[in-house]
Amino acid sequence: MKPLSLYHPALYWLRVWQKRLFRQLSWRFSRKRYTLLLNTESRLPFRYLKHTSKLIRKLGDSDIALQHNKVINLKLAVASVNGVVIHPGEYFSFCRLVGRPTRKRGYVEGMELSFGEARTGVGGGICQLSNLIHWMAIHSPLVVVERSNHSFDPFPDEGRVLPFGSGAAIFYNYVDLVLYNPTDRCFQLKLKVGEQQLEGELLCEQAREFRYHVYQREHRFLRECGRVFRENEIWRDVRTKGQESELVRSERLYKNRVVVKYAVDDALVEMPVEI
């Protein structure tokens, strides 16, 4: 049965307004300490991870102009996050720091994934920044408190570097990326929109204690009830440093299952096993 909010656009946006209000109230009255201050002038001395992602990518038959607009949006979002320091016991909220992407603030039409399709929307494309931050966070002791994946796979893989389903969807303000620092040291995000790449570093005031490896398992395409689904699991291995590193733990972070919106070669699609 469909939620009531999907029967009419007005009901949907009323529900969005309600969820946004609840999130604002949560921020205002929560006892959690959220990091708010940026420090763009200095940087912490030790690097946990450096990661980059390509800015302009051809996605299916989508308008390439939306990719260039995305760069404009990313520059605005990066300016709201670059240099932030997450102190011990603090929470990092992507939506709280970046704020609502509006035309008044300079955001433009970019590509966003909503209502089961790729469409245009003001501020579209800033998920690339949340994806990058999330990827760096899962290579550290930071705890991912809140993270959402998109409910569908809109485009076939083209130059994919990271495992499918390892990103973090954003929709202001209740679909958020929230991190928590449970350690006794500070972490810092340094971010930059370069000429061709979105660049990020996760820094710390102490050297790394462990090595992190994030990868996928059980990846497959599955046909059910006339639709194709994509499934996989995201796993992380934590090892000690050094030439003879030892496995500390291996853990499943996420289990993904989404609807595929493009044609998949039948040879790659499995049929469900009937018991």
C-alpha positions in Angstrom: 0.0 0.0 0.0 1.4 3.4 -1.0 1.9 6.1 1.6 -0.8 8.8 1.6 1.8 11.4 0.7 2.2 9.8 -2.8 -1.3 10.2 -3.9 -1.1 14.0 -4.5 1.9 16.4 -4.9 0.4 18.7 -2.2 0.3 15.8 0.3 3.9 14.9 -0.6 5.3 18.4 0.1 3.2 18.7 3.2 4.9 15.5 4.4 8.4 17.0 3.4 7.6 20.2 5.4 6.6 18.1 8.4 9.8 16.0 8.3 11.9 19.1 7.9 10.2 20.7 10.9 10.8 17.7 13.0 14.5 17.7 12.1 14.9 21.4 12.9 13.3 20.8 16.3 15.6 17.8 16.8 18.6 20.0 16.1 17.4 22.8 18.3 16.6 20.7 21.4 19.0 17.8 21.1 21.7 17.4 23.7 24.1 16.2 21.0 27.0 18.5 20.3 27.2 19.3 16.6 30.3 20.6 15.1 29.7 24.1 13.5 33.0 25.9 13.4 35.3 25.8 10.3 39.0 26.2 10.4 40.2 26.9 6.9 43.5 28.5 7.9 45.2 25.5 9.4 45.2 21.7 9.0 45.7 18.8 11.4 49.1 17.1 10.9 48.2 13.5 10.1 46.3 12.3 7.0 43.9 9.3 7.3 42.8 9.3 3.7 42.9 11.3 0.6 40.2 10.7 -2.1 39.1 12.4 -5.3 36.2 12.0 -7.7 35.7 13.2 -11.2 33.6 16.3 -11.6 32.2 15.9 -15.1 30.8 12.5 -16.1 28.5 11.5 -18.9 25.6 9.8 -17.2 23.3 8.0 -19.7 21.6 10.4 -22.0 21.3 13.2 -19.4 22.1 16.8 -20.3 25.8 17.4 -19.7 25.0 21.0 -18.8 23.7 19.7 -15.5 27.1 18.3 -14.7 28.6 21.8 -15.1 25.9 23.2 -12.9 26.8 20.6 -10.4 30.2 22.1 -10.1 28.7 25.5 -9.1 26.6 23.7 -6.4 29.6 21.8 -5.2 31.7 24.9 -4.7 29.0 26.4 -2.5 28.6 23.3 -0.5 32.4 22.8 -0.1 32.7 26.4 1.3 30.2 25.4 4.1 32.2 22.3 5.1 35.9 22.8 4.2 38.1 22.9 7.3 35.5 21.6 9.8 37.0 20.0 12.9 35.0 17.2 14.5 36.1 17.2 18.2 35.8 14.2 20.5 32.1 13.5 21.3 30.9 15.8 18.5 28.5 15.0 15.7 28.9 16.1 12.1 25.7 16.7 10.2 26.1 17.4 6.4 22.7 19.1 6.1 23.1 21.2 9.2 26.5 22.6 7.9 25.6 23.0 4.2 22.1 24.3 4.8 19.2 24.3 2.4 20.3 24.7 -1.2 18.2 27.5 -2.6 18.4 29.9 -5.6 18.8 32.8 -3.2 22.0 31.3 -1.9 23.4 30.8 -5.5 22.5 27.2 -6.1 21.4 26.3 -9.6 19.6 23.4 -11.3 21.5 20.2 -11.2 20.7 16.5 -11.4 19.1 14.9 -8.4 17.7 11.4 -7.9 14.1 11.5 -6.6 10.6 10.1 -7.3 12.3 7.0 -8.8 14.1 8.9 -11.6 17.0 11.2 -12.4 15.5 14.8 -12.6 16.6 18.4 -12.3 16.5 20.2 -9.0 18.0 23.3 -7.4 21.2 22.2 -5.6 21.4 18.9 -7.5 24.7 17.1 -7.5 25.9 17.9 -4.0 25.5 14.2 -3.1 28.9 13.8 -4.8 30.3 15.7 -1.7 28.4 13.6 0.8 29.6 10.5 -1.1 33.2 11.5 -0.8 32.9 12.4 2.9 31.2 9.2 3.7 33.9 7.2 1.8 36.6 8.8 3.9 34.7 8.4 7.1 34.4 4.6 6.7 38.2 4.5 6.5 38.5 5.9 10.0 37.2 5.4 13.5 34.4 7.9 12.9 31.0 6.2 13.3 28.3 6.6 10.6 25.2 7.4 12.7 22.9 8.2 9.8 23.3 7.4 6.1 20.8 6.6 3.3 21.3 5.0 -0.1 19.3 5.9 -3.2 16.4 3.5 -3.7 17.2 2.9 -7.4 20.2 2.6 -9.8 19.6 5.2 -12.6 22.7 4.6 -14.9 24.9 1.7 -15.9 28.4 1.8 -14.5 30.8 3.9 -16.5 34.3 4.4 -15.0 33.0 3.4 -11.5 35.8 3.4 -8.9 34.0 2.8 -5.7 31.8 -0.2 -4.9 28.2 0.2 -5.9 26.0 1.4 -3.0 28.8 2.9 -0.9 27.6 6.5 -1.2 25.4 8.7 1.0 22.2 10.3 -0.4 21.2 13.8 0.8 17.8 15.5 0.7 17.6 18.6 3.0 17.3 18.1 5.9 16.0 14.8 7.0 17.9 12.6 4.6 21.3 13.4 6.1 24.8 12.1 6.5 25.6 12.2 10.3 29.0 11.1 11.7 30.1 10.8 15.4 33.6 11.0 16.8 33.8 8.5 19.6 37.6 8.9 20.0 39.8 11.1 22.1 41.3 13.0 19.1 40.1 15.6 16.6 39.4 14.9 12.9 39.3 17.5 10.2 37.8 17.6 6.6 39.7 19.5 4.0 37.9 19.8 0.7 38.4 21.5 -2.6 36.8 21.7 -6.0 39.7 21.4 -8.4 39.9 21.8 -12.2 38.7 18.2 -12.9 38.3 16.5 -9.5 36.5 17.0 -6.2 39.3 16.6 -3.7 39.0 15.6 -0.1 41.3 14.8 2.8 40.4 13.4 6.3 43.0 14.6 8.7 43.7 13.8 12.4 45.8 15.2 15.2 47.3 11.7 15.8 48.8 9.1 13.3 46.6 6.3 12.0 46.5 3.2 14.2 44.9 0.8 11.7 44.5 0.2 8.0 41.0 0.1 6.4 39.9 -1.8 3.3 36.3 -1.3 2.0 35.0 -3.6 -0.6 31.8 -5.3 -1.9 30.6 -8.9 -1.7 27.6 -10.8 -3.2 27.1 -8.4 -6.1 24.4 -9.5 -8.5 21.5 -8.4 -10.7 18.3 -10.3 -10.0 15.0 -10.4 -11.9 11.8 -10.5 -9.8 8.2 -9.8 -10.9 9.3 -8.2 -14.2 11.8 -5.9 -12.6 15.6 -6.1 -12.2 17.2 -5.4 -8.8 20.8 -4.8 -8.0 22.1 -6.2 -4.8 25.4 -6.2 -2.9 27.0 -6.0 0.5 29.6 -3.4 1.6 32.3 -4.9 3.9 35.2 -3.4 5.8 38.4 -5.0 7.0 40.3 -3.4 9.8 44.0 -4.4 10.1 46.9 -3.4 12.2 49.6 -1.4 10.5 53.0 -2.7 9.4 54.4 -5.3 7.0 52.9 -8.2 8.9 49.5 -6.7 9.5 46.8 -8.7 11.3 43.1 -8.7 10.8 41.4 -7.0 13.7 37.9 -7.4 12.5 35.8 -7.9 9.3 32.4 -6.3 9.3 29.4 -5.8 7.0 28.5 -2.2 6.9 25.6 -2.2 4.5 23.3 -4.5 2.5 21.9 -2.9 -0.6 19.0 -3.8 -2.8 17.6 -1.3 -5.4 15.6 -1.2 -8.6 17.6 -0.9 -11.8 16.3 1.8 -14.2 18.3 0.8 -17.3 18.6 -2.2 -19.6 20.8 -5.0 -18.3 22.2 -7.8 -20.4 20.1 -10.9 -19.7 23.3 -12.9 -19.3 24.1 -10.9 -16.2 20.7 -11.2 -14.6 19.9 -14.1 -12.2 16.5 -15.5 -11.7 15.2 -16.1 -8.1 15.6 -19.6 -6.7 12.3 -21.2 -5.9 12.2 -23.2 -2.7 
